C-alpha cells in the first residue's frame, strides 16, 4: 500500500526560514565581541544586470578575481570605486581587482590582450 505524504506549504516554509535565506556574499565576523552587525557588505560594487558566479583569489597574486554572467540581451557593466568594466550581452566576464584597479581578463585570469 502506498503512503500519502501531506503537501508542503512552500511559501510558509520560506516565511518561517527567511532569516536563513541571505544573499551568498554575506561574510559573518569571526569574533562576536564587538557591537557591529554580525555580517555586512564588504565589496561595494555596482553591477547593473549582472549575476556574480564566482569570487576568489587570483592564482598568481592576492588580487580578487570575480566572474559575472550577463543574461540580458544588452551590455552590462561592473564598477568598483570610480572604475567600471563593460560586459557584453549574454556573456561571461572575468575581472581582476587589485587595490582600486579593475582589469578585464580572459578565463585564465590574464589581462585582455596579453600573451
ROLUM-509238 format. One record per residue (C-alpha): y, z, x. Coordinates in steps of 0.1 Angstrom, whole numbers, plus 5000, padded with zeros to 4 digits. Layout:
BEGIN
YZX
...
//
This chain:
BEGIN
500050005000
503549915013
506050195016
509550115003
512550205026
515850305010
518750065017
521250175044
524850235034
526250045064
529950095055
529350465050
527450495084
530450325101
532950565085
530750865095
530350745131
533750575137
534550835164
531650675185
532750315179
535550295205
536649985224
534449905255
537249975280
537650345274
537450555306
536950925300
538251165325
535651335346
537351675347
538251845314
540752095328
543951905320
546051885289
545951495286
543851305262
540151265274
540550885275
543150625278
544150275287
544250225325
544849855326
548049745308
547449385300
548549115276
545648885267
546648675238
543548545221
541048615249
537948825249
537149015281
533448965291
533249135325
535349375347
534049455381
535049505418
535049185440
532149125463
534449095493
537149345488
538449625465
540149365442
539349385405
537549075390
538049005353
536248735333
537648625299
536348395272
538948195252
537248105219
540347945204
541047575204
544447635220
545247765255
545448135260
546848355288
546148675306
549048875320
549449185341
552849325351
555149025354
552448765362
550348555337
547548315342
546848035316
543248005303
542047665290
540947635253
537247715247
536747815283
535648105306
538148215332
537748435363
540748615376
541248835407
543649125406
544749275439
547649515436
550149335415
548948985425
546948785399
544948485411
542748235392
539248205407
536148005403
532848165392
532148275428
535448465429
537148225453
540748135447
541147805429
541547505453
540047695483
536847595501
//
